[in-house]
Amino acid sequence: MSKLWQARFFTTVNQLRDLPDTQAPEIAFAGRSNAGKSTAINILTNQKGLAFASKTPGRTQHINYFSIGGAQVGQHRKDVTIVEEIEAFLVDLPGYGYAEVSGSAKLHWQRLLGDYVQRREQLAALVLIMDSRRPFTELDVQMLEWFAPTGKPIHCILTKADKLNRNESTNVLRQARMMLESYVDEDGEGFPFTVQLFSALKRVGIDEANAKIIDLLGLTDVPFDPDAVLVDPVDSVDPDGANA
């Protein structure tokens, strides 16, 4: 099992003023509405419905907080979460990129995302979820460029890697690394950006992603339990019906 399996819903906010008044480190998950973000979160936390995937892509426009620590494992939801004992938060940002969202809602959405990733002091790192078959869309790049000036780490997870053959996987990963290495600061130094392949369906990259997130949050992971029951990714689908 993993420390991330302790994740449980904490709160949802639609305005920056409503963000939790806590000091625990946060790691945010961002990505297009059909990139497999909800599936990735659910597989990493080993919970079928922790992150909600709306049947209407782009409909979920709130920031959702999931706490780590302060209670028993996530599945045991009847005990009260002790806020002072929370060790970290996983933060599910609104998916972006659908034209169906109204203009005013989209503007609010963009401001909420931009202000959160640029100004939230508790935010330790960003996990950028992208479909491995079409990474670095215009909106993905916008998110990168919003966050890069903070100097904080970004870990890119390229989902649905099971849909690529070996050569395609190698090329996608190489090109992604080149893309990330092209970002430098005023002194010509690279940013702390990393990238990996991921497939919930084939359970590829889960351990790597888990270890990276645990490290970025400064947590100590729990010992592996060989008898732990793993969530079936088929039960954790995203709005377009495709797994991560």
N, C-alpha and C positions, 0 to 999 in steps of 0.2 A: 504494500500500500504506500501512499504518499501523504505528506503533510497537506497537499492540496485537496485530498479527499475530505478534509474537515470543513471544506467550504459550505457555507449556508447563506441563504438570502439575509441581507442586513437592512438595506433601504433602497429606495429609488428616488431620484431627484430630477427636476426639470428646469431648475434655476441654480446658478452657481451659489447663490446665498444659502441654498438648502444643503450644500455639501456637508458631510459629517464633520463635526468639530472634534476630530481625533488626530493623534500624532503617529499612528501606525503607518508603515510604508505601504504604498499602493503601487500596483502594476496594472496598467490599463490595456485592454484588448480593443483594437480598432480594425476596421476593414469594411469592404463593400458588403452590401446586404446579402449577396449570394456567394460569398467566398468561403463559407464554412466556419464562420466564427463561433456560432452557438454550438455546433457539433464539437469543435476543438475544445471549448471550455468544458462541455459536459464530459468528454472523454478524459480530459486531464484531471477533472475532479471526480471521475467515476460515478457520475450521477446523470440519470436519463433526462431530467427536465430542469436542471438548475438554471441554465441560460435559456431564455425563451426565444424561440424562432417563430416570428409571426408568419401566418399563412399569406399575408399580404406584405411582400418585401418593402422595406422602408417605412412600415407602420410604427415600429417600435422606436420612439424618439426620446427616451429617457436614459439617464445614466443609472445603471444598476450596480449596487455594491454587494459583494459577497465576502463575508468575514472568514478569516482563518484563525482558529484559536478562540478562547473565551467560552468554549462549550465542548460537548462531546462531538464525535464525528458527525459530518453533515446529515447523515441519514437519520440520526436520533434528534428529531426536531422539537421534542416536547420540553427539553430543559431550556432554561433561560440563558441567553448569551450575556456573559459578563463583559461589558464594553471595555473595562480597564484591563482585561486579560487578552484582548484581541491582539494578535501578533502581526497581522497584515491584512490587506484587502486585495481581492481581485475585482477589477472595475470593468464592467461590460459597457463600452461606449455604443451609441446608436450606430447601426449600419448606415452606410452612405451610398449614394449613387443612383437613386431611382427617380425618374422624371415624374412619377405619379404624385410625389409630395408637392403640396402647394408652395407657391413662391414665398409667402410669409413664414410658413413652417420651415422651409428649407433655410431661410436666412437665420431664423432663430437657432436652428440645428447647427449651422456652420459656426455661429458665434459661440454657442455652448461648447462645441468640440474644440474650437480654436483656443478659447479662453482657458478651458480646463487643461489642455495639454501644455499650454505655454506658461500658465501661472500657478498651477497647483503645486505648492512646495512639497507636499507629502508624496507626490508622484515620483517613484524611484526609476521607472523605466516604462517603455511602451512595447507591447507586442503587436506587430502589424501582421494581420492575417490576409494573405493574398492567394488567389487561385493560381496554382503552379502553371496552368496553361495560358494564363494571361496576367502576369504580375506587372506591377508598376504602372497601373492605369494613371490617368491624369489626377484623379482624386487620391490615389495612393501616394503619388509624388507630393501632392499638396500637403498631405498629412506628415510625410517625412520632413518637408521644409518648414512646417509649423513647429515641429518638435526639435529639429536639429539644433537651433540656436541655444537650447537649454543645456546642451552638452551631455545630456543623460543618455543612457543606452537605449537602443532600439534593437529588438530581436524580431526578425522577419520569419514567419512560418508560412511556407509554401504548401498549401493544402492540396488534397486530391492527387497526390503523387502516384497513386496506383493507376491513374489514367495515362501515365507516361511510360514509355519503354526505357531501357537502360541508357541508351544514348541521349534521349530527350532529357532524362533526369540529370545526367551529367552536364549537358549544355545549359539547362535552365539554372542549375546551381552556380555554374561558372559565370554566366551572364549576370545573375543577381549579385554575386560578390563583386564583380566589376562595377556594376551600377552603384553599389553602396560605397565602394572605395573611391568613387569619383567625387564624393562629398568631402570637402576639407574646410577647416576653419580659416580665420584671417592669417594664421601663421603657417598655413599649408599642412596642418596636422589633420589626420583622419579622425572621424567620429567613431564612437564605440558602437558600431553597427555590426550585427551578426545575422546569419541566415541559415535555414535548414529546410529539408524536405519533410513532409508530414502526410500521413494517410491514416485517418481514423478507421477506415474499412479494413485495411491490412495491418493496422497497429504499427505503422512505421513512424519512427521519430518521436514516439510518445515519451520514452525515457529521456531522450536528449532534451526535449522541450521542458519536461518536468524539472530536470536538473538545472537548466538555465534559469527558469523562473524562480526556483528555490534560491539559487545563488543571487539573483538580482534583488530579491526581497531580503537577503541576509538571514534566511532561516536555516535551521538544521533539519534535514529530512528525517522521517521516522524509518525504522528498519523495515525491509521488505518482508511481506507476509506471503509465503508461497500458496497459502490456502485462500487468499483473498479472491472474492468474486468480482469479475470484471464486467463492466457495462458493455452491452452489445451495441456497436455503433449503428446498426440498422435501426435502432430505436431512437437515434439522435440525428434526425435529418434536418437540413436547412430548407428555407423557403422554396428553393428551386428543385427540391427533391433529391439533391445530390449530397453525398456525405463529404466530410472534410478529408 
